[in-house]
Amino acid sequence: MQPLDLYATIEEYLDFKQEMEKLYNAIKDIAIVKNPKTLIDIGCGQGEFCKLIESFDIETLGVDLSEKQIQIAKAKGINAKYIDIEDIKEKYDCATAVFDVVNYLPDDYIKRFLENSYNLLNKNGYFIFDINSLYGFEDVAQGALTIDEDEKFIAIDANFVDKKLFTDITLFSKDGKNYKKDFGTITQYYYTNEELKNMLISVGFIIEEIKYFNLHDSEQSDKYIFICKKEK
């Protein structure tokens, strides 16, 4: 099983709902003030942010590179596609990438992703996304977790090394009298605000604001929210 599809399989068992809702509402509040008529959510996962945005009568499309996530989103009635953003020809008033999406991008691809995001937007469109701070990676994301359900056992082990967070996921699922094992590693990449600012400006974005955001009520910010505008 592909790592992102494996994550989709276990996501419902992870206790992240409160944190996700907190971040979704923060980015929603930023987005709706910009008064977009259309919005594309990049890396939409199971479509919960799209569902929230749709409640404000904004035409929304969710896209993701995990086919399993898109299947789940569609089952919820979300307008979602399994497609790479560089293959999308339509233009939108706003693009979002929520809950670590940008941190999943390797350094040999991230600038191309930003270029593709820029090309998705109408003139004066907005690109809004969050990233993890160094504190978010080193002090929040690292660690081990086990979840024991009736027919599933999940083990997660996350380690931050050389600006990368490696999250090993092991899933044992009951299959008749036996258990089936699935294993995968998801890699996330740490980028400084300065690195991202330089890339965004080189692509053509104007950075309106970088908000410090605290997802876990600790003393330090574990995330930043970038608010970027395409003026040409």
N, C-alpha and C positions, 0 to 999 in steps of 0.2 A: 504494500500500500504506500502511495506517495506520502511524504511527511505532512503536507498541508491537508490532504484527505484524512490522514490519521488524526490530525488535530481536530478536524471537523467532527470525527467520530466521537471524540472524548469531550468536546467543548461543553456539552450540556452538564457534564459532571464537575466542571470547574467552578469554583465559587467566586466568579468575577462579576456577577450581575450588577452589584451595587456600584462597583468602580466603572463598569461600562456605561451604565446609565448616567453617572456623574459626568463623564467625559462627553458622551453623546449630547447631553443637554447643554453643556458649555459650548460645544461647536455649533450646535443648532442655534443657540442664541446669537452667536456671531454671524452665522450664515443668513438668517432671516432678516436681520437688520439691513443686509445688502439688497434685499428685495429681489431675489432671483425668480425668474419664471420657470427656469429649468435647472436641474442639478444632476450631476453624475457623481456617484460615490464609488471611488476606486478602491478595490479590495473590500468589497461590501460584505464578505462573509455570508452570514445567514440572513442578512437584510434588515436587521433591527433598526439601524440608523436610517435607512431608506423609509421604513415604515413610519418613523418619527417625523421625517421631513414631509412625507406625503400628507400628513395630517394638517399641514399648513397650505394645502392646495398648490404645492409646487410639483411640477412634472419631474419625476425622478427615475433615473436608471441606475441600477447597481451592477457592477462588473467585478469579476473575480477570476483568478487563474486556478481555482479549485473547483472542479466540476461538481464534486459532492456538495460543496457549500452552495453553489448555484441551484442545485436540485432542491436543497432544503429551503432556500429563499423562495423559489418558485412555488413550492408547496404551500407557502404562507401567503401566496397571492402577490408577491413582490415582483415588480418589473425588473428582471435580472437577466444578464447574459454571461455566458462563459466565453470570454473574448479578451484579447490583449488590447490595451488602449491605443496602441499604434495602428490598429486596424479599424478604428472608429472614425467615421467621416463627419458625423454630426458635430455641431458646436453647442456649447452650454454656457449659461450665465455664471455658473458656479461649479467647481469641482472640489471634492473633499477626499481625504485619505485619512481614515480615523482608526485609532487604537493600534499604533505601532506599524502601520502599513509601510511607511517610508523606511523604518529600521530594518525591514526585511530585504531591502535592496542592496546588493553588493556594490562595492565602489567602482567596479568596471561597467556598471549599468545605470547608476543613479542619475547621472547627468542626462542620459538619454530619456529616462523616465520623466524628468522635469521638463525636458523639451516636448515630449509627447503630451504632458499635462497642459503645458502652455498652448499647444496647438489645438487642444480640445475646447478652448474658451473663446467666447465672443469678445469683441473689444470691450474693455472695462469689466471683464469677468474676473472672478475671484477664485483663487486656489487656497484652500484652508486645510492644514494638516497638523498633526502632532508628532513629536519625536520624544524619545526617552532622554533624560539627562544622564550624565555620568553617575550621579547618585542613584538614579532610577535603575541603572544596570548593576552597579556594584553592590548597593545596599538593599534594593527592593527585589530585583528579578532573580538574583542568585539564590540557590537553595534546592532542597529536595522535598518532594511531596508524594504521598501514596494515597490512593482512593480504593477502598474495598467495597464493591457493590455485590449484589446477589450473584450475577453471572459475569461480572467484569472485575478485573484487578488492574489498576493503572499506577504506574510509577513514573515520576517526572524528576529529572535531575538537570539543573541549569547551572552552568559555569561560565563566568566572564573572563576571557583570556585574549590579550592582544587586540583590544577594541572589538571583540566579537563575543556574543552570547550564544553558547551552544546548549540547546535544550534537547536532551535525550528523552524520548517518550517510548515507554514499553506498555503494551496493552495485551492482557490475557483475556480472551473471550471464550465463554463456554460454548462448546460445539458438540452437542450430544453428551457423551460421557467424558469427553476429553476437552482440553483447552487449546485454543489457537493463539499463537503468539504473533503480534505485529510490533515492529520496532522502526523508529525513524528519528532523525535528528533535524531540528529546525535551527537555522542560524540567523541571528540578528546582528546588525552592524551599528556601531556607535559613530555618530558624526557630531562634531562641535557646531555650535551656532554659527561661528565664523566660516567654517567650511561650507555650510548650507547657504549662508548669505551670499558668498562669492559665486556659488553655482547658480543660484536663483537669479542674481543680477546679470550674470553672463548669458543666461537664457533669454532675458528680457523682462523679468518680473520686477515690479517695484514692491518692496517689502514695507507694508503699512505699519505692522506691529508684530512683535514677538511677545506673547503673553507667558508669564511664568504660571505653571499650573501644578497643583498638589493633589494627586489622586488618592493618597493614603493618609492625609492629615498629619504628616510628619513635619519637622521643622524646615526641611529643605524641599525645593521643588523637584519632583521626579519626572516632570514633563514640561515641554514648551509647546505652545501653539503658534504656528506661523500663519500670518494673514497676508497674502500676496495678491497683487493686482496686475492684470494685463491691460496696459493702456493703449496698445497699438493693435 
